[in-house]
Amino acid sequence: MRWPNLFDDLEAQFAAEHGLERAAVDAERARAARAQQTLLERLAQFVRDAGDEAAVNVTARGVPMSLRVLDVGLDWISGEEQGSGGSALGGHRGMAIVSASAIDAIEFLDPASARPVRGEASPVIRRLGIVSPLRELARRRRTVLVRAVALERVGTIDAVGSDYLELAVHEPGVPPRSAAVRQRLLVPVAQVVVVRG
């Protein structure tokens, strides 16, 4: 027997065993990272990977909608509504802000592109709560459709507190002047399902 061949053979066996052990450790790390991932972190990962093609079907408290997801926040997602059909805002599709607590399910429209990525967990999602995009809508004075757990109203968000929004209810397409406002509602943010505008 030749000693150099024996050492080469032992070295090759050691390298193969080390490679298998390393692959097992990497797989276990990936499983552990995935176990810590939240729904919104997974969605943020999909949005990051899919870019402008991040299309999903979302069902929130029984309300289905097709969205091209634009942003994922701490407790909300926002997107551009896709598809045909009208809304209470004059038949056009616009933007939607969906409360994460209202989400029943998210369906990836292209399952192949949404396969989970092995390895690192997705990056930390934004730390902005749902009141941040609601405040932006209030600042812009856009007419919106607010769907809460027990009601649906069209109006303009006048103000957003730490846990509520104030909605001036009026007809779609009518400026929210005093004479046009039929009702003022305080809606707890925790009850908001989706805001469309």
C-alpha positions as CSV (number, residue, x, y, z in Angstrom):
1,M,0.0,0.0,0.0
2,R,1.2,3.5,-0.8
3,W,1.1,6.0,2.0
4,P,0.4,9.1,-0.2
5,N,-2.6,7.4,-1.7
6,L,-4.0,6.4,1.7
7,F,-3.6,10.0,3.0
8,D,-5.2,11.4,-0.2
9,D,-8.1,9.0,0.3
10,L,-8.5,9.9,3.9
11,E,-8.4,13.6,3.1
12,A,-11.1,13.2,0.4
13,Q,-13.3,11.3,2.8
14,F,-12.9,14.0,5.5
15,A,-13.7,16.7,3.0
16,A,-16.9,14.9,1.8
17,E,-18.0,14.3,5.4
18,H,-17.3,18.0,6.3
19,G,-19.3,19.1,3.3
20,L,-22.3,17.0,4.3
21,E,-22.1,18.2,7.9
22,R,-21.9,21.8,6.7
23,A,-24.9,21.4,4.4
24,A,-26.9,19.9,7.3
25,V,-25.9,22.9,9.6
26,D,-26.9,25.4,6.8
27,A,-30.2,23.6,6.3
28,E,-31.0,23.7,10.0
29,R,-30.1,27.4,10.2
30,A,-32.5,28.1,7.3
31,R,-35.3,26.2,9.0
32,A,-34.7,28.1,12.3
33,A,-34.8,31.4,10.5
34,R,-38.0,30.5,8.6
35,A,-39.6,29.5,11.9
36,Q,-39.1,33.0,13.2
37,Q,-40.4,34.7,10.1
38,T,-43.8,36.5,10.3
39,L,-46.4,36.7,7.6
40,L,-45.5,40.3,6.7
41,E,-41.8,39.5,6.7
42,R,-42.5,36.7,4.2
43,L,-44.6,39.1,2.1
44,A,-41.9,41.7,2.2
45,Q,-39.4,39.1,1.0
46,F,-41.7,38.3,-1.9
47,V,-42.1,42.0,-2.8
48,R,-38.3,42.5,-2.6
49,D,-37.7,39.5,-4.9
50,A,-40.6,40.1,-7.3
51,G,-40.2,43.9,-7.6
52,D,-42.9,45.5,-9.8
53,E,-44.4,42.1,-10.4
54,A,-45.5,41.5,-6.8
55,A,-49.1,40.6,-7.5
56,V,-51.2,38.8,-4.9
57,N,-54.9,38.1,-4.1
58,V,-55.7,39.2,-0.6
59,T,-58.8,38.3,1.4
60,A,-59.4,40.6,4.3
61,R,-62.4,39.9,6.5
62,G,-64.0,38.1,3.6
63,V,-63.4,41.0,1.1
64,P,-61.3,39.7,-1.9
65,M,-59.0,42.1,-3.7
66,S,-56.2,41.8,-6.2
67,L,-53.2,43.9,-5.4
68,R,-49.8,44.8,-6.8
69,V,-48.1,45.2,-3.5
70,L,-46.2,48.4,-3.2
71,D,-45.2,48.5,0.5
72,V,-45.3,46.4,3.6
73,G,-45.4,48.1,7.0
74,L,-45.3,47.0,10.6
75,D,-49.1,46.1,10.7
76,W,-50.3,46.9,7.1
77,I,-49.8,46.4,3.4
78,S,-50.5,48.8,0.6
79,G,-50.9,48.3,-3.0
80,E,-52.5,49.2,-6.3
81,E,-55.8,47.4,-6.9
82,Q,-55.7,45.3,-10.1
83,G,-58.4,43.9,-12.3
84,S,-61.8,45.1,-13.4
85,G,-64.8,46.0,-11.5
86,G,-66.0,49.0,-9.7
87,S,-65.8,50.4,-6.2
88,A,-67.9,52.8,-4.3
89,L,-65.5,55.5,-5.5
90,G,-66.9,55.8,-9.0
91,G,-66.0,52.5,-10.5
92,H,-62.2,52.9,-10.7
93,R,-59.6,50.9,-8.9
94,G,-57.0,52.8,-6.9
95,M,-54.8,52.3,-3.9
96,A,-55.6,50.1,-0.9
97,I,-54.2,50.0,2.6
98,V,-55.0,46.7,4.3
99,S,-54.7,46.1,8.0
100,A,-52.6,43.0,8.7
101,S,-54.9,42.0,11.5
102,A,-57.8,41.8,9.0
103,I,-56.0,39.5,6.5
104,D,-57.6,36.1,6.1
105,A,-55.2,34.8,3.4
106,I,-52.7,35.9,0.8
107,E,-52.5,34.0,-2.5
108,F,-49.4,34.4,-4.7
109,L,-50.6,34.7,-8.3
110,D,-47.5,33.0,-9.6
111,P,-46.6,30.2,-7.2
112,A,-43.3,29.5,-8.9
113,S,-42.0,33.0,-8.4
114,A,-43.1,32.9,-4.7
115,R,-41.1,29.9,-3.7
116,P,-39.4,30.5,-0.3
117,V,-35.8,31.4,-0.5
118,R,-33.5,29.2,1.6
119,G,-31.0,30.9,3.9
120,E,-31.4,34.2,5.5
121,A,-34.7,35.5,6.8
122,S,-36.1,38.5,5.1
123,P,-34.9,41.9,6.2
124,V,-36.7,43.7,8.9
125,I,-39.8,45.4,7.6
126,R,-40.5,49.0,8.0
127,R,-41.4,50.1,11.5
128,L,-44.3,52.4,10.5
129,G,-47.7,51.5,11.9
130,I,-50.9,51.7,9.9
131,V,-51.5,55.3,11.2
132,S,-48.7,56.6,9.1
133,P,-50.2,55.9,5.6
134,L,-53.6,56.9,7.0
135,R,-52.2,60.3,8.1
136,E,-50.7,60.7,4.6
137,L,-54.2,60.2,3.1
138,A,-55.6,62.7,5.5
139,R,-52.9,65.2,4.5
140,R,-53.8,64.7,0.8
141,R,-57.5,65.1,1.4
142,R,-58.3,62.1,-0.9
143,T,-61.8,60.7,-1.0
144,V,-61.5,57.1,0.3
145,L,-63.7,54.1,1.1
146,V,-63.2,52.9,4.7
147,R,-64.2,49.4,5.4
148,A,-64.3,48.5,9.0
149,V,-65.4,45.3,10.7
150,A,-69.0,46.5,11.0
151,L,-69.4,49.4,8.5
152,E,-68.4,50.7,5.1
153,R,-68.4,54.5,4.3
154,V,-67.0,56.9,1.7
155,G,-65.5,60.1,2.8
156,T,-62.4,62.1,3.6
157,I,-60.1,61.3,6.5
158,D,-59.9,64.6,8.5
159,A,-57.5,63.4,11.2
160,V,-55.8,60.4,12.5
161,G,-55.1,60.0,16.2
162,S,-52.9,57.3,17.8
163,D,-55.7,54.7,17.6
164,Y,-58.6,56.2,15.6
165,L,-59.3,58.0,12.4
166,E,-61.9,60.7,11.9
167,L,-63.9,60.4,8.7
168,A,-66.1,63.1,7.1
169,V,-68.7,61.1,5.3
170,H,-69.8,62.5,1.9
171,E,-70.8,61.4,-1.6
172,P,-67.9,60.3,-3.9
173,G,-66.6,63.0,-6.1
174,V,-68.0,65.8,-3.9
175,P,-65.5,68.0,-2.0
176,P,-65.8,67.5,1.7
177,R,-67.2,71.0,2.5
178,S,-69.4,71.5,5.5
179,A,-72.7,71.3,3.5
180,A,-71.7,68.1,1.8
181,V,-70.6,66.3,5.0
182,R,-73.5,64.0,6.1
183,Q,-71.8,62.4,9.1
184,R,-68.6,62.5,11.1
185,L,-67.3,59.2,12.3
186,L,-64.6,58.2,14.7
187,V,-63.4,54.7,13.6
188,P,-60.9,52.8,15.9
189,V,-57.9,51.8,13.8
190,A,-58.1,48.3,15.2
191,Q,-61.4,47.9,13.4
192,V,-60.2,49.0,10.0
193,V,-60.1,46.2,7.4
194,V,-59.1,48.2,4.3
195,V,-59.0,51.8,3.1
196,R,-59.4,52.3,-0.6
197,G,-58.7,55.4,-2.5
